[in-house]
Amino acid sequence: MKVYVTRKLSGDSLARLQSEPDLEVTVWNQEAPPPPHDLHRAVRGLHGLLCLVTDRIDAALLDAAGPQLKVVSQMAVGVNNVDVAACAARGVAVGNTPGVLTETTADLAFALMLAAARRLLEAADYVRKGDWTFWSPTTLLGVDVYGATLGIVGLGATGQEMARRAAGFDMRVLYWSRREKPEIAQGLGATYRPLPDLLATADFVSLHVALTPETHHLIDAAALARMPPHAILINTARGDVVDEAALIAALRSGQIAAAGLDVTAVEPVPLNNPLLLLPNAIVLPHIGSASRATRTKMADMAVANLLAGLHDQPLPHAVRA
Protein backbone atom coordinates (compact mmCIF):
# COMPACT_ATOMS: atom_id res chain seq x y z
CA MET A 1 0.00 0.00 0.00
CA LYS A 2 1.16 3.51 -0.83
CA VAL A 3 1.47 6.23 1.79
CA TYR A 4 2.42 9.88 1.43
CA VAL A 5 3.62 12.08 4.30
CA THR A 6 3.56 15.81 3.59
CA ARG A 7 6.45 16.74 5.93
CA LYS A 8 9.26 15.27 7.99
CA LEU A 9 8.07 14.19 11.44
CA SER A 10 9.49 14.56 14.93
CA GLY A 11 10.82 11.57 16.86
CA ASP A 12 11.03 8.06 15.44
CA SER A 13 7.44 7.79 14.20
CA LEU A 14 8.49 8.13 10.57
CA ALA A 15 11.03 5.36 10.95
CA ARG A 16 8.30 3.21 12.46
CA LEU A 17 6.06 3.88 9.49
CA GLN A 18 8.83 3.15 7.01
CA SER A 19 9.59 -0.15 8.75
CA GLU A 20 6.12 -1.51 7.98
CA PRO A 21 6.74 -4.29 5.42
CA ASP A 22 3.57 -3.76 3.40
CA LEU A 23 3.94 -0.01 2.96
CA GLU A 24 5.59 2.10 0.29
CA VAL A 25 6.22 5.40 2.10
CA THR A 26 7.04 8.66 0.33
CA VAL A 27 7.91 11.78 2.33
CA TRP A 28 7.99 15.39 1.16
CA ASN A 29 11.44 16.29 2.47
CA GLN A 30 11.37 20.06 2.15
CA GLU A 31 10.65 22.39 5.08
CA ALA A 32 8.00 24.27 3.12
CA PRO A 33 4.73 22.41 2.45
CA PRO A 34 4.20 20.77 -0.93
CA PRO A 35 2.60 23.16 -3.44
CA PRO A 36 -0.95 22.12 -4.40
CA HIS A 37 0.03 20.88 -7.87
CA ASP A 38 2.79 18.70 -6.38
CA LEU A 39 0.43 17.34 -3.75
CA HIS A 40 -2.23 16.52 -6.34
CA ARG A 41 0.35 14.62 -8.36
CA ALA A 42 1.75 12.81 -5.32
CA VAL A 43 -1.58 11.48 -4.05
CA ARG A 44 -2.43 9.49 -7.18
CA GLY A 45 -2.93 5.86 -6.27
CA LEU A 46 -2.46 6.48 -2.54
CA HIS A 47 -3.99 4.34 0.20
CA GLY A 48 -3.07 6.66 3.06
CA LEU A 49 -2.18 10.34 3.48
CA LEU A 50 -0.56 11.93 6.55
CA CYS A 51 -1.01 15.70 6.30
CA LEU A 52 -0.69 18.96 8.21
CA VAL A 53 -2.84 22.09 8.57
CA THR A 54 -0.97 23.68 5.67
CA ASP A 55 -2.32 21.08 3.23
CA ARG A 56 -5.73 21.59 1.63
CA ILE A 57 -7.56 18.27 1.50
CA ASP A 58 -10.63 18.91 -0.62
CA ALA A 59 -12.85 16.95 -2.98
CA ALA A 60 -10.58 17.60 -5.95
CA LEU A 61 -7.57 16.19 -4.13
CA LEU A 62 -9.55 13.16 -2.94
CA ASP A 63 -10.65 12.49 -6.51
CA ALA A 64 -7.05 12.84 -7.68
CA ALA A 65 -6.04 10.21 -5.13
CA GLY A 66 -8.60 7.70 -6.36
CA PRO A 67 -11.18 5.36 -4.83
CA GLN A 68 -8.57 3.17 -3.12
CA LEU A 69 -7.72 5.95 -0.61
CA LYS A 70 -8.57 4.70 2.87
CA VAL A 71 -7.43 7.28 5.39
CA VAL A 72 -6.40 10.90 5.84
CA SER A 73 -4.48 11.38 9.08
CA GLN A 74 -3.98 14.99 10.14
CA MET A 75 -1.16 15.88 12.52
CA ALA A 76 -3.19 18.59 14.25
CA VAL A 77 -6.33 19.02 16.29
CA GLY A 78 -8.16 21.36 13.92
CA VAL A 79 -9.30 19.96 10.59
CA ASN A 80 -10.66 23.09 8.92
CA ASN A 81 -8.28 22.39 6.01
CA VAL A 82 -9.87 18.96 5.47
CA ASP A 83 -13.25 18.50 3.79
CA VAL A 84 -14.42 15.90 6.28
CA ALA A 85 -17.82 15.51 4.60
CA ALA A 86 -16.18 14.81 1.23
CA CYS A 87 -13.97 12.21 2.90
CA ALA A 88 -16.99 10.54 4.52
CA ALA A 89 -18.84 10.49 1.20
CA ARG A 90 -15.93 8.55 -0.31
CA GLY A 91 -15.52 6.21 2.65
CA VAL A 92 -12.21 7.80 3.68
CA ALA A 93 -11.53 7.81 7.42
CA VAL A 94 -10.18 11.02 8.94
CA GLY A 95 -8.03 11.21 12.07
CA ASN A 96 -6.54 14.04 14.13
CA THR A 97 -4.37 14.47 17.24
CA PRO A 98 -6.52 15.90 20.05
CA GLY A 99 -5.57 16.39 23.68
CA VAL A 100 -1.83 16.04 23.39
CA LEU A 101 -1.13 19.69 22.62
CA THR A 102 -3.55 21.21 25.12
CA GLU A 103 -1.02 21.97 27.86
CA THR A 104 1.63 23.24 25.44
CA THR A 105 -0.79 25.59 23.68
CA ALA A 106 -2.10 26.93 26.98
CA ASP A 107 1.49 27.60 28.06
CA LEU A 108 2.06 29.66 24.92
CA ALA A 109 -1.22 31.56 25.28
CA PHE A 110 -0.29 32.53 28.82
CA ALA A 111 3.23 33.46 27.72
CA LEU A 112 1.76 35.70 25.00
CA MET A 113 -0.48 37.34 27.57
CA LEU A 114 2.45 38.08 29.86
CA ALA A 115 4.63 39.28 26.98
CA ALA A 116 1.96 41.64 25.64
CA ALA A 117 1.06 42.93 29.10
CA ARG A 118 4.66 43.74 30.00
CA ARG A 119 5.67 44.81 26.46
CA LEU A 120 8.55 42.34 26.37
CA LEU A 121 9.25 42.49 22.63
CA GLU A 122 9.25 46.29 22.69
CA ALA A 123 11.60 46.22 25.67
CA ALA A 124 14.01 43.78 23.98
CA ASP A 125 14.06 45.96 20.84
CA TYR A 126 14.61 49.04 23.00
CA VAL A 127 17.80 47.47 24.36
CA ARG A 128 19.02 46.17 20.97
CA LYS A 129 18.54 49.57 19.32
CA GLY A 130 20.70 51.26 21.95
CA ASP A 131 17.83 53.35 23.30
CA TRP A 132 18.44 52.23 26.90
CA THR A 133 20.81 54.99 27.95
CA PHE A 134 19.37 55.54 31.44
CA TRP A 135 16.74 54.07 33.74
CA SER A 136 13.45 55.93 33.90
CA PRO A 137 10.41 55.28 36.09
CA THR A 138 8.09 55.93 33.12
CA THR A 139 9.78 53.80 30.43
CA LEU A 140 7.78 50.99 28.80
CA LEU A 141 5.05 50.84 31.38
CA GLY A 142 2.83 47.80 30.99
CA VAL A 143 -0.17 46.40 32.83
CA ASP A 144 -0.43 43.86 35.64
CA VAL A 145 -1.59 40.33 34.98
CA TYR A 146 -1.85 39.39 38.65
CA GLY A 147 -5.34 40.10 39.92
CA ALA A 148 -6.68 41.11 36.49
CA THR A 149 -9.80 39.75 34.77
CA LEU A 150 -9.30 37.10 32.10
CA GLY A 151 -12.04 36.41 29.58
CA ILE A 152 -11.77 32.97 27.97
CA VAL A 153 -13.67 32.54 24.73
CA GLY A 154 -14.22 28.80 24.35
CA LEU A 155 -14.00 26.67 27.48
CA GLY A 156 -12.73 23.53 25.75
CA ALA A 157 -9.62 21.65 26.81
CA THR A 158 -7.17 24.49 26.11
CA GLY A 159 -9.47 27.14 27.54
CA GLN A 160 -9.76 25.10 30.73
CA GLU A 161 -5.98 24.86 31.02
CA MET A 162 -5.76 28.62 30.51
CA ALA A 163 -8.13 29.05 33.47
CA ARG A 164 -5.98 26.79 35.63
CA ARG A 165 -2.90 28.88 34.87
CA ALA A 166 -4.83 32.05 35.65
CA ALA A 167 -5.55 30.74 39.15
CA GLY A 168 -1.85 30.99 39.97
CA PHE A 169 -2.03 34.71 39.20
CA ASP A 170 -5.17 35.20 41.30
CA MET A 171 -7.08 36.28 38.20
CA ARG A 172 -10.83 36.62 38.00
CA VAL A 173 -11.88 34.25 35.20
CA LEU A 174 -14.90 34.76 32.97
CA TYR A 175 -15.81 32.49 30.08
CA TRP A 176 -18.09 32.23 27.10
CA SER A 177 -18.85 29.05 25.16
CA ARG A 178 -21.63 28.04 22.83
CA ARG A 179 -23.19 26.35 25.84
CA GLU A 180 -22.66 26.94 29.54
CA LYS A 181 -20.49 24.41 31.38
CA PRO A 182 -21.39 24.95 35.04
CA GLU A 183 -19.78 21.81 36.48
CA ILE A 184 -16.47 22.39 34.68
CA ALA A 185 -16.54 26.13 35.35
CA GLN A 186 -17.18 25.70 39.06
CA GLY A 187 -14.07 23.56 39.44
CA LEU A 188 -12.05 26.23 37.63
CA GLY A 189 -13.50 29.17 39.50
CA ALA A 190 -14.81 30.54 36.19
CA THR A 191 -18.05 32.46 35.68
CA TYR A 192 -20.15 32.40 32.52
CA ARG A 193 -20.84 35.68 30.75
CA PRO A 194 -22.53 36.37 27.41
CA LEU A 195 -19.85 37.29 24.92
CA PRO A 196 -20.67 41.04 24.74
CA ASP A 197 -20.47 41.28 28.55
CA LEU A 198 -17.23 39.31 28.68
CA LEU A 199 -15.61 41.56 26.09
CA ALA A 200 -16.69 44.70 27.92
CA THR A 201 -15.41 43.45 31.28
CA ALA A 202 -12.19 41.52 30.69
CA ASP A 203 -8.71 43.01 30.87
CA PHE A 204 -7.43 40.12 28.75
CA VAL A 205 -9.42 38.12 26.19
CA SER A 206 -7.98 34.77 25.13
CA LEU A 207 -9.50 32.88 22.18
CA HIS A 208 -9.80 29.08 22.28
CA VAL A 209 -12.54 28.19 19.80
CA ALA A 210 -12.41 26.04 16.69
CA LEU A 211 -12.78 27.80 13.34
CA THR A 212 -16.28 27.13 12.04
CA PRO A 213 -18.74 29.19 9.98
CA GLU A 214 -20.18 30.41 13.31
CA THR A 215 -16.81 31.53 14.72
CA HIS A 216 -15.42 33.06 11.51
CA HIS A 217 -14.70 36.71 12.45
CA LEU A 218 -16.29 36.14 15.84
CA ILE A 219 -14.08 39.00 17.00
CA ASP A 220 -15.03 41.70 14.52
CA ALA A 221 -15.08 45.49 14.65
CA ALA A 222 -18.17 45.52 16.86
CA ALA A 223 -16.63 43.02 19.28
CA LEU A 224 -13.39 44.99 19.48
CA ALA A 225 -15.33 48.18 20.12
CA ARG A 226 -16.84 46.60 23.23
CA MET A 227 -13.40 45.98 24.75
CA PRO A 228 -11.96 48.63 27.10
CA PRO A 229 -8.96 50.60 25.77
CA HIS A 230 -6.54 48.88 28.17
CA ALA A 231 -7.63 45.39 27.05
CA ILE A 232 -5.33 42.88 25.37
CA LEU A 233 -6.44 40.22 22.87
CA ILE A 234 -4.70 36.82 22.70
CA ASN A 235 -5.32 34.40 19.81
CA THR A 236 -3.84 30.91 19.69
CA ALA A 237 -6.90 29.41 17.97
CA ARG A 238 -7.19 30.19 14.25
CA GLY A 239 -6.47 33.45 12.46
CA ASP A 240 -9.88 33.86 10.90
CA VAL A 241 -11.63 33.83 14.28
CA VAL A 242 -10.56 37.49 14.27
CA ASP A 243 -11.36 40.07 11.59
CA GLU A 244 -7.74 41.02 10.98
CA ALA A 245 -8.47 44.34 9.27
CA ALA A 246 -10.65 45.37 12.20
CA LEU A 247 -7.94 44.31 14.66
CA ILE A 248 -5.30 46.35 12.85
CA ALA A 249 -7.56 49.41 12.97
CA ALA A 250 -8.24 48.86 16.68
CA LEU A 251 -4.54 48.55 17.50
CA ARG A 252 -3.62 51.60 15.42
CA SER A 253 -6.27 53.80 17.00
CA GLY A 254 -5.69 52.64 20.56
CA GLN A 255 -9.16 51.17 20.74
CA ILE A 256 -7.48 48.22 22.48
CA ALA A 257 -4.01 48.23 24.02
CA ALA A 258 -2.32 45.23 22.39
CA ALA A 259 -2.65 41.80 20.81
CA GLY A 260 -0.64 38.61 21.06
CA LEU A 261 -1.15 36.37 18.04
CA ASP A 262 0.16 32.91 17.28
CA VAL A 263 -2.13 32.66 14.26
CA THR A 264 -3.01 34.99 11.39
CA ALA A 265 -5.51 35.04 8.56
CA VAL A 266 -2.80 34.16 6.04
CA GLU A 267 0.07 31.91 7.11
CA PRO A 268 2.94 32.50 6.78
CA VAL A 269 2.06 36.12 7.45
CA PRO A 270 3.09 38.34 4.49
CA LEU A 271 5.92 40.73 5.33
CA ASN A 272 3.78 43.66 4.19
CA ASN A 273 1.04 42.84 6.72
CA PRO A 274 0.53 45.99 8.84
CA LEU A 275 0.48 43.86 12.00
CA LEU A 276 4.25 43.48 11.69
CA LEU A 277 4.74 47.24 11.89
CA LEU A 278 2.64 47.76 15.01
CA PRO A 279 4.61 47.93 18.27
CA ASN A 280 1.57 46.74 20.23
CA ALA A 281 1.18 43.51 18.23
CA ILE A 282 3.18 40.35 18.90
CA VAL A 283 2.98 37.95 15.97
CA LEU A 284 4.37 34.41 16.27
CA PRO A 285 4.72 31.73 13.54
CA HIS A 286 1.98 29.33 14.75
CA ILE A 287 4.12 27.64 17.42
CA GLY A 288 1.36 26.75 19.89
CA SER A 289 2.30 23.07 19.92
CA ALA A 290 6.00 23.60 19.24
CA SER A 291 7.69 21.70 22.01
CA ARG A 292 9.80 18.65 21.21
CA ALA A 293 7.73 16.36 23.40
CA THR A 294 4.38 17.54 22.07
CA ARG A 295 5.28 17.43 18.39
CA THR A 296 6.70 13.90 18.88
CA LYS A 297 3.46 12.76 20.54
CA MET A 298 1.43 14.33 17.74
CA ALA A 299 3.48 12.50 15.12
CA ASP A 300 3.02 9.21 17.00
CA MET A 301 -0.75 9.72 17.13
CA ALA A 302 -0.93 10.64 13.46
CA VAL A 303 0.99 7.49 12.49
CA ALA A 304 -1.25 5.36 14.74
CA ASN A 305 -4.35 6.79 13.02
CA LEU A 306 -2.81 6.20 9.61
CA LEU A 307 -1.89 2.57 10.30
CA ALA A 308 -5.30 1.82 11.76
CA GLY A 309 -7.05 3.22 8.70
CA LEU A 310 -4.79 1.35 6.31
CA HIS A 311 -5.63 -1.93 8.05
CA ASP A 312 -9.38 -1.21 8.13
CA GLN A 313 -9.41 -0.78 11.90
CA PRO A 314 -11.13 1.97 13.91
CA LEU A 315 -8.95 5.05 14.20
CA PRO A 316 -7.77 5.78 17.76
CA HIS A 317 -8.72 9.43 17.20
CA ALA A 318 -11.35 9.66 14.49
CA VAL A 319 -13.01 12.82 13.20
CA ARG A 320 -16.71 12.47 12.46
CA ALA A 321 -18.40 14.28 9.60
N, C-alpha and C positions, 0 to 999 in steps of 0.2 A: 504494500500500500504506500501511496505517495503522500508526503507531508511537507508543508512549507511553513517556515518560521520567519516572520517579517523583521526580526532583529536578533542580535546576539543576546543571550540570557545570562543572568547572574547565577553564581554557584555552579553546581555540577548537573543541573537538571537537563541541560542540552546534551551533555555526554550520556546521560541516562537514556534520553530519547534516541540518540544515535546508536546506542547499543542494542536496541530492539531488533531482533533478527528479521522480522517481516516488514520493516519499514525502510523506505527510501527517503531520507531527510535532506531537504535543501534549506539553507539558511541565507537570508539576505545579510551580508557581512559588512555593510556600510553603516556608519553611525546615523546618517539621515535615513528617514523612512523610504521605502520603495515608492517611486512615482507611480501614479495610478496606471499608466500604460504598462509599466513593468510588472506591476502586481497582477493586472488582468492577464498578461501573458503567462506569468508564473503559476497561476492557479489552475490552468487547464489540466484536466485529468486528475486533480487532487482528490484525496480521500479525507484529509484533515488539514485545517489551517489554524495556526497559532498566531494571533494578531495583537496589536496594541491600539490605543485610542487614536493614534495618528492615521490609522488605516480605515478607509471607508469601505464597509462591507454592505453593499446594496444589492438589489435584485440583478442588476447588470453583471456584477462580479460573480454572484452565485450562478448565473446562467453560463458565464464564461468558464466556471469551474466544471460544470457538468453534473448530471444526475447522480453520479457515484459519490459526491461529496457527503460525508457523514456528520462532520462536526466542525464548528467554529469555536475555538477556545480563546477568549480574550484575557490578556494579562492586565486586568484592571477591574475595578468595581463597576463603574459606569459603562453602559453599552449604548450610549446615544449615537455612536458611530456605526452601530450594527443594526440593520433592518431585521429585527427579531421576528416580526410577522412574516417577512419574506422567507426567512430561514425555516420557520415552522411550516409554511405552505409547501416547502420542498422536502420536508422531513429531515432537516438538518438541525442537530442539537446545538445549543449555544451554552457555553459556560463562561463564568467570570471568577473573580478572586475576592470575594467579600470578606470583611472581618479582619483580615490580616494587617491591613494598613490603617486601621482606625486610630490606634494609639499614635502612630508616627505622624499622621496627618493632623491630629489634634495638637501634638507638640509643635508642629510648624505654625498652625493657626495662632497658638498662644504666643509663639516667638514673634510672629508678625505683629501681633497686637502690642507687645512690649516695645518692639523696634519702632513702630509708628508713633506710639505714645511718647517715647523718649527721644525721638528724632535721631536714631542711631546712625542711619546712613548719612544724613546731613552732617552729623557731628564728625564722622570718619572723614568725609570729604573736606570739612573745615580744616582738619589737621593736615591732610595730604596737600591741600592747596597752600599751606603756609599762612593761613589766616589766624591761627592761634598764636598770637604774639603777647597776650596777657590774659589773665583770668578775670572774668567779669561776672557779677552776680545776675546779670540779665541776659547772658548768652545762651541761645538754643534752649529756651525754656520749653519743657514739654508738659504733659499732664500725668497725673497719678493713675495707676492701674489699681493699686490696693484700695479697697473700699468703694470702687466705682460700680456702676451698673452695667452689666453685660446683657445684651439682647441676643439670644441664639435663635436663628431662623432655621428651623428644621431640627427636631430633637430625635434624630436617628442615632446610630451608634457613635458617629464622630461628634455630633452635637452633645451627646451625653458625656463623652470624655472631655469635651471643652468645659462643660459645667463642673466636672470633678476638679479640673485644674483651677477653675475660678475660685473654688472653695478655699484653696490654699492662700488666696489673695483677699479673702474675706469680701468677695464681690457679691453684690445683689444680682441674682440671676433671673431674668425673664426669658420666656420662650414663646415661639409661635410655631405650630405645625398644622398640617391640614386637619388633623384631629387632635383633641386634647389627650394628654397622656398622664392622668393624675397620679397613678401609682408610681410610674417611673419618676415623674417630676418631684413627688414628695420626697423620695429617697435622695434626690439631688439638691433639694432645697430650692427648686425652680418654680416660678409662678407663671401661669399662662396669661398671655395678653393678646388681644387681637393685633394683627400686624401694624395697623396705623398707630395704635397706642404704644406698642413696643418701640417703633421707630422714633416716636416723639419723646420717649422717656430715657432710652439707653444712651450711655456715654460711648459704648462700643457695640457695634452690630457685627456679628460673625455669621456668615452664610454657610449652611450645611445641608442644602437640598439638592436632590437630583435635578438634572436639566430635563424638563418635560415641556410640552406645549403650555401647561399652566404656569410653570415657573420661568419661562422665557421672559426676560426683562421684568422679572418680579420687582427688582429695585430699579425703578424708572425715575424720571424727573419729579413726578409727584411724590414718590416715596422718599427721595433724597430731600425734597423740600420740607418734609415732616421732621427730619432729623435736626437736632440743635446744632449751632455752628461750631461747637467744640467736639462734636461726635466724630468717631473714626470708624470706617467701614473695612471689614476684613473678608476676603473672599478666597476660600480654598476649595470651592465647589466646582463650578464650571463658569467660564467667562460670560456666556450669554445669559446667565441669571441676572446680570447687571446690564443696563443700557449704558454702554461705554461712553457714548457721546454725552449723555446726561451727566455721567460721573465726572468726565473731564471738565464740563462747564461748572459743576458744583465745586470741584477742587480749585479751579481757577478763580472763581468769585469769592471763595471763602464760605460758601454755603455750608460745607462741612470742613472739618479741620484737616483730615488726611485719609488715605486709604492704603491698605496693605493687601497686595494681590499676588496670588500664586498662579492665577489663571487669567487669561484674556480672551477677548472675542475671537481674535486670530492668533494662532500659535504656530511657529514662533512669532512673537510680537514684532511687527515691522519697525525698523529703526526710526522711521518718520512718525511713529505714533506719538501724539502729544503727551501721553502719559509719561514717557521717558524724559521729558523736559520739565516735569513738575516736581519741585523739591518736596512736596507733601504727598507724593505717591511712591510707594515701594513696589517694584514689579519684579517678581521672581520667575524662573523658567520652569514652572509646573513641577516642583520638587517635593510635593506633599508626602509622597511615599518613598522619598529618596534616602533611605538608610540601607546599608548593606544587608542587614538581616531581613528587613521587610521585602526588599526587591527579590532576595533569594527565595523567601517563602512564597511570594507571588508567582515566581517562575515555577516552583515546584507544584503549586496548585494548578497552574495553567497546563502543565504537562500531564498531571493526573487527570484533568478533565479531558484533554485530548486523547489520551490512551483509552480512557473509558469509552468515549464516543466511537473510536476506531474499532473497538471490540464489541460494539453493540450493547454496552452496559450503561446503567444509569450514571449520569455525570455526578460526581461528588458535590459540585456547585453549579446547578443548572439554572438558566434564565428562562422564565416562562413568557410566552407571547401574551 
